[in-house]
């Protein structure tokens, strides 16, 4: 069940005008999120990761919004200032829409961006007429995708709506349990407002290129991080150009014109829903195996949770895709995962952190280490030959991953004859 992803579409050497952005994150006010998430912690670890722009997340939650309002705004970008300097945020949030259409239930998550606080206040005032938003940073509303998009357009045409992690079974717009087979069924006459989709951890651009419905849609990637730790924050990101300066309008222009530079992806197998299976039964299967089983779990006899790869194959049958504007992407695992694999201990262990911190002190940030620093320079600091080799193999997309399924993350492995893995876990 292991997969290997070659970096055939790698973006090459990092350029000075690139901005690595993670615009789908959460605050401590969202469920299942670290209670230590605050703006200083996000900024600290974004710098360590090598990110140049973060989404604020959760601007519908009043307590978090009050903290966002303390930031200084310039050109639609909100800056946190500390002794190191300024760090930029863009106003972002996620909403959960759970509703019925034509007798079928749908559960869809949407990420959306806003140009200023006045627009956010208008969004929140409208949501207050539809239900509560004080109980969770990602609130649930019984609004359809179409009606939500229509209202955002009415409030301000600069609001950008991006279907989140579009393939995950329960809340992806194309998910096996919650979604639709195409964007038009979801957004109807407002489909023209959708300029981009988020791949999610369990898919990458190459998988999404197979879907004809996405031919002219920008493909972006963000972490959906529930903590600020560097094996979560920025594990997926979108690369924007800074040539025309950092502003809300410039970021939105690149999304709407599909002129982004590319994305950072994890191997899709790393995602929690890549393969089919039942976590409680400790059983997973590839799409072909699932078909042979007629979708039934051999352990408990119940229907398997169908994952992302199965759905991509299923929807790819709807027509030949021919994307006109493919973007480059990196396929890499977080540095903590690589260190953990090399030394055989957990990502949050003291031993793993010791090596990680030494590398960051020497080379500045994680993205630089993962993608840019030469083997020769790494070898000066890294005396563990296996770790050195794994960092380069990771850069080249040559790390094998046991696929995740039904809420369990995938696990990096060394190979069939020498396997060092942690038990697959549900992690924040």
N, C-alpha and C positions, 0 to 999 in steps of 0.2 A: 504493500500500500504506500510505499515511499514515492515521493515525486522529486524531480530535479528540474530546475528552471534555468535555462541558459539566458544570459543577458544580451540577447540578440539585438534588442532595441535600446541599449544603454545610451545615456545622454553624454557619455564621455567625461572629460575633465571639467570640474566645476569652474564656472566663470564668475568674474567679479560683479557683474550686473545681475546675478541671480538672487532672488529672494525665496527662501524655503518657508512655506506658510502652512500652518496647521490651523484651519479655521472651524473645525468641528471638535470642540472639547466641552467639558462640563465643569460646573462649580461644585462646591461642597453641599449645595442645596438640592442636587439631583440624587435620586435614589441610587443605591449601590455605588456611591462615589466616596472617595477618601474625604474624611472630615477635615483634613489638613490643607485642602485646596484653598489657597488665597492668591491674590495677585502677586505678592512678592515671591512666593514659592513657584508659581507658574513662570515668572520672568527668570528666576535663577536657573531653573532646569531647562527652559527654552534656550537660554544662552549656551548651557552645557551641551545640549543636543545639537546646536548649530542652526536653530530656527531664527528667522528674521521677522516673522509676523505671526501673531496668534489671534484666533477668534476669542471674543470674550466668553462665549457660551452663555446660555441661560438668562438672557436679558429680560425675560418675562417674569423673573422672580424679583420682587421689590427689594429685598435685602441685598441681593447680589447687584442689582441695578444701582443701588445707592453707592456701592463701592466702585462700580464702573464710572459713575458720575464724578468721582474724585479725580479721574484722569484728565489730562489736558488734551483738548481736541485741536487738530490742524488738518484741514482738507479731508475731513471724514475719517481720519485715523486718530486713535486715542492713545496717548503716551503716558507710560509710567516712568517716573524719574527716580533714580537712586544714585548712590555714590559711583556706580559704574557708568551711568549715562541714561539715555532714554531707550525705552523698548515699546514698540508699537502693537496696538490691538485694533481689530476691526470688529464692529458690533455684529454679533452672531447669536443665534439661538436655535433650538430644535423643538419641534412640536410633534406630538403624537396624535394622529387623527384616527379615530375608531368609529366606523359608521357602516351603514348598510346601503347597498345600491343594487337595484333590480333583484332583491331577495338574497343577495350574497353579502356576507360581512367582509369588511376590509380593515386592516390595521397598517397604517403607513406612517413612517417617520420622515419629516422634511426638515432640512437645515435651511435657514434663511438669514440673509445679511441685510443690514439697514444702514442708511447713510448718516444718520444723526440721532440725537436723543429725542428731538421733537417727534420724529417718525416712530421711534420706539414707544413713546408715550401714547401716540395714536393707536398703534397696534395693541398695546396693553389695554387701553380704554375699550376698544372693540371686543377684545377677548373677554373682558369683564361682563359684557352683555351676553356671553355664551356659556359662562361657567366660571369655575375657580382656577386661579393660577398660583395661589400662595402656598400650596402643599408640596410642590415639586418643581425643580428647575426645568424639567421637561414635562409640562402639563399635558393632560389628555383632554381632547375636545371631540364632540360628535359632529365635526364639520367635514364636508367632503373635500377632496383634493382640489376639485374644480372651484368650489366656492371660496376656499381659502386663498387660492391664487387670484381669483377675481377681486377679493377684498384687498389683498396686498397691492394689486395694480391700482385700485381706486385710492388707496392711502398715499402711495408714492410709487411712481413707475421705476424708481431706482432700486427698489427692494428686489433682491435676487433670491429665488427659490431653487433649491437643489435637492432632489430626492436623495435621501440618505441611504448608505449601505444597501443598494437597491436589490440585492439578491438574497439577503438573509431571510430565512423562512417566515419569521413571525412579523417583522415590521418593514421589510424591504418591499418596494413597490412591485417588483417582479418575484417576490418570495413565494415559495411553494404553498404556504398556508395563508398568506395575508394579502397578496397583491393582485396585479393585473398582468395581462400578456403584452400590453403595449401602453405607451404614454397617453394616447388619445382616449382610451377607455377611462383613464384616471382623471385627466384634466380637461377632456372634451374640447370646447371651443376656446379654452385658455391654454392649450398645449404650447402655443407660440411663446408663452412666457418662460418655458423651461429651456434653458440654454446649456445645462450641464447636469451630469449625474455623478454621484460619488460611488467609487468601486466597492468600498468596504474591504475589510481585511481578507475576506474569503474569495475575492476575485481580483483580477488585474486588467489593464487595458486590452491585452491580447484576447482575453476571454470576451470582453465586451465588444470588441471589433466584429465578433461573429453575429451580432444582433443587428439586423437591418434597421430596426426602429431607432437605433442609436447612431446611424450613419453621420448625421450632421450635428451631433451633440458633443459638447466638450466633455472629456473624461477627467474628473478631478479626484484627488485622494486626500483624505484627512484621517486622523487617528481615532476619533470618537473616544478620546481618552477619558477614563474615569478616575485618573490620578495624575500626579505631576512627575512620576518616576520616568526616567529616560527609556525604559523598555516599553513604555506605553505612549507618552507624549512624543509626537513627531515620528512614530514608527511608520506612519504614512503621511505624506505631505505633497503639496503642489508647488511647482517651481514657476514663479512669476519673474518678469523682467522689471528692473528698476529704471530703465532708460528714461522714462518720462516722469520720474519721481514717484514717491510712494504716496498714493492718495486713494480714497475710496473709488473715485471714478476710474482711475487707471486699472485697479484690480478688476472692477466689474467689466470694463471694456475688454480686457483680455479674456475673461470668461465668456462674454457674449459673442465675441468675434472668434472664439476658439483659437486664440493666439498665445495661450500659455506655452511655456517652454517644455514642460513635461511633468512627471510625477515620481515620487518615491513610493514604492510598494513593498510590502512583505510578500514572500512566496505565498500564493493563495492557500496552499495547504496548511499554512500556519493559522489560518482563520478558524473560528469556532464552529463554522457551519459548512466547511468545504465539502466533506463527504456526507453520506447518508448514515443513519444509525440510531442507536438508543444508548445514551450515556449510562443509564441505570442498569442496562444489560451488559455493559462493557462490550458492545458490538458495533462495528462500523463496516460499511461496504462501499465500493465504488459504484458508479451508475450502472455499469454492466452487471455487476453482482446483484444490485438491487432489482434489476429487471428479471434476472433469473429467479429471484426469490418472490417475484410478483409483489414487491414492496412490503413483504411481511417479515417481521423480525423472527429469526429461527429460535430465539431464546424465549420470548414471551408470547409470540403469536399475534402481536399487535402491529398496526401499520407503522413503518419506519418514518422517522423525520427526514424528509427529502432535503438534501443540502444544495449548495450553490452550483457545483459542477453539473449535477443532474439537470437543474433548471436551465442552465446556459445551453446545454445540449438540446433540451426540449424546445426552447424558444428559437434556437438557431435554425430549426427546421421550418420556421415560418417564412424563410426567404434568404437568398444569398446576400450577405452583407458586403458593402463596398465602401468602407470609410474613406473619405476624400482627404482627411487632414490628420493622419496618424501622428501622435506625439511620442517622443522617446520616453523611456522610463527605466528606473533602476529597480531591480528586484533583490532586496537585501533583508536580512534579519537584524534586529537590534544588537548592539555590541555586547550588552550583558548576556544575551542568549549565546553568543559565540564564545565568550569567556567561560560561561557555565558549561558549555559543551566540551571545551578543551580541558578543564580541570575537574569536571565531574561533581561540582557542587552547585547549589541553588543560585539563582540570579540575585537574590537579596542577601547572600551570605557575606561575611566579612572578607573572605578570601577573594570573592568576585569583585567586591567594591574596591579592595586594595589595588588590584590590577587596573580596574577601570579608572580610578582616580589618578594613578600614575600616568596613564595614557592621556587623559584629559589635560593634566598639568603640562605634559610635554608637547601635545599637538593641538591644544586649543578647544576643540569640540568634537563630538561623536561623528557627525556627518563627514567631517574632514578625514577622520581616521578610517571610516568605513569606505570612503569613495576616492580619496585623493592621495593620502600619504604613501609614498613608495615603499615597496618591500624592504629596500635597503635602509631607509630611515626608520622604519618600524623595528627592524632587527637590532638597532642600537639600544632600544628600550626593552623589547620583548625577547627574553631568553628562552621562552617555551616555544620550541619549534612547531609543535602541533597548533598552538594558538596562532602563531604567525601564519602558518599555512591556511588555517581556517578563515582568517580575516581576508586573505587573498581569494580563497575559494568562494567565500560569501560575496565578495565584490564581483566575481565572475558568474554568480548564480549557480554555484556548484555544491551547495549544501543540501543534503537530502532531508526531507521533512515527512514525518508520519502524519497524515492529514488529520485535522481536527474535525469534530462532528458533534452535533446535538449539544452545543454549549461548551465543549471541551476544546481548548487550544491545541493546535498541532504542535509536534515536538521535533526539534532538530536532532538528527542522529548522525553518527560518524560513518556507519555502513553496516552491512549485514554481519560482518565478522567481529566488529568492535563497536558495540552499541552502549552509549552512555546517555540515558534519558531519565528525566524526572517523570513520575506518573502524570498523565494528562490531568489538568486541573481546570476548574472554573475559577478564573482570577479576575480581579478588578483591573 
